[in-house]
């Protein structure tokens, strides 16, 4: 899932533009989305920082608090997707992975790392 400001470049089939789907006025930046423009429109429009309660939750040592902020962020991001993702065909080009080359070397083919000691006793 992407914020629309990035999603329109990465997955344009799903994110047609970067306008907030709720207020339809501002760009859907991370800050705009996390301030929740339906509840705090001025902060969503003007702030260049995350809300203090989200900042605190991110650095919290409490696991449940961390989960809550992840759930909140996910909910806020899901509201910005204009189309049901399951209804969108992904036409992005897939980068083919090279076929790995496997070489089998038997012990008789393994080079000796110390050629001077191969088979001849050392003279003292």
C-alpha positions as CSV (number, residue, x, y, z in Angstrom):
1,X,0.0,0.0,0.0
2,X,1.3,3.4,-0.9
3,X,0.5,7.0,-0.2
4,X,-1.1,8.4,-3.3
5,X,1.7,10.9,-3.9
6,X,4.0,7.9,-4.5
7,X,1.4,5.4,-5.6
8,X,0.5,7.4,-8.7
9,X,4.0,6.8,-10.0
10,X,4.5,3.2,-8.8
11,X,1.0,1.8,-9.5
12,X,-1.0,4.2,-11.7
13,X,-3.7,1.6,-12.3
14,X,-4.7,1.9,-8.7
15,X,-3.7,5.5,-7.9
16,X,-5.0,7.7,-10.7
17,X,-3.8,10.9,-9.1
18,X,-2.4,12.2,-5.7
19,X,-5.4,14.1,-4.6
20,X,-6.9,13.2,-1.2
21,X,-10.0,11.0,-1.8
22,X,-11.7,12.5,1.3
23,X,-11.4,16.2,1.0
24,X,-10.6,16.2,-2.8
25,X,-8.6,19.4,-2.3
26,X,-5.1,18.6,-1.0
27,X,-2.4,16.3,-2.1
28,X,-2.5,13.0,-0.2
29,X,0.9,13.3,1.5
30,X,1.9,11.2,4.5
31,X,1.3,14.2,6.8
32,X,-2.1,15.0,5.2
33,X,-3.3,11.4,5.6
34,X,-2.0,10.9,9.1
35,X,-3.6,14.1,10.4
36,X,-7.0,12.8,9.0
37,X,-8.3,15.7,7.1
38,X,-11.9,14.8,8.0
39,X,-11.2,15.5,11.7
40,X,-8.4,18.0,11.6
41,X,-8.5,19.8,8.2
42,X,-6.2,22.7,9.2
43,X,-3.4,20.5,10.5
44,X,-3.8,18.1,7.6
45,X,-3.4,21.1,5.2
46,X,-0.6,22.9,6.9
47,X,1.5,20.5,9.0
48,X,4.8,19.1,7.9
49,X,5.1,16.7,10.8
50,X,3.2,13.7,12.0
51,X,0.6,14.2,14.8
52,X,2.3,14.1,18.2
53,X,0.2,11.1,19.4
54,X,1.4,9.1,16.3
55,X,5.0,10.2,16.9
56,X,4.8,9.0,20.5
57,X,3.2,5.7,19.5
58,X,5.9,5.0,16.9
59,X,8.6,5.2,19.5
60,X,6.7,3.5,22.2
61,X,8.1,0.5,23.9
62,X,4.6,-1.0,24.3
63,X,3.9,-3.6,21.7
64,X,0.1,-3.0,21.7
65,X,0.6,0.8,21.2
66,X,2.8,0.0,18.2
67,X,0.2,-2.3,16.8
68,X,-2.5,0.4,17.3
69,X,-0.6,3.0,15.3
70,X,0.1,0.4,12.5
71,X,-3.7,-0.4,12.4
72,X,-4.5,3.3,12.3
73,X,-2.0,4.1,9.5
74,X,-3.4,1.1,7.5
75,X,-7.0,2.3,7.9
76,X,-6.0,5.8,6.9
77,X,-4.1,4.6,3.8
78,X,-6.9,2.2,2.8
79,X,-9.3,5.2,2.6
80,X,-7.1,6.7,0.0
81,X,-7.3,3.9,-2.5
82,X,-9.9,4.9,-5.1
83,X,-10.3,1.5,-6.6
84,X,-10.7,-2.0,-5.2
85,X,-7.2,-3.4,-5.6
86,X,-8.6,-6.9,-6.5
87,X,-10.3,-5.3,-9.5
88,X,-7.1,-3.8,-10.9
89,X,-4.9,-5.7,-13.3
90,X,-1.2,-5.2,-12.5
91,X,0.4,-4.4,-15.8
92,X,3.8,-3.5,-14.4
93,X,6.7,-5.2,-16.1
94,X,8.2,-8.0,-14.1
95,X,11.9,-8.2,-14.1
96,X,12.9,-11.7,-15.0
97,X,15.1,-13.5,-12.6
98,X,18.2,-15.2,-14.1
99,X,18.4,-18.9,-14.0
100,X,21.0,-20.0,-11.5
101,X,23.9,-21.9,-12.8
102,X,24.8,-24.9,-10.6
103,X,28.3,-26.4,-11.0
104,X,29.1,-29.8,-9.4
105,X,32.7,-30.4,-8.6
106,X,33.7,-33.8,-7.4
107,X,36.5,-34.2,-4.8
108,X,38.9,-35.5,-7.5
109,X,38.4,-32.3,-9.5
110,X,38.9,-30.0,-6.5
111,X,42.2,-28.1,-6.9
112,X,44.7,-28.5,-4.2
113,X,45.2,-25.1,-2.4
114,X,48.8,-26.1,-1.5
115,X,50.4,-27.5,-4.6
116,X,53.9,-27.8,-3.0
117,X,52.7,-30.3,-0.5
118,X,50.7,-32.6,-2.8
119,X,52.0,-36.1,-2.6
120,X,55.7,-35.4,-1.7
121,X,57.0,-35.5,1.8
122,X,58.7,-32.4,3.1
123,X,62.4,-32.6,3.5
124,X,63.7,-31.5,6.8
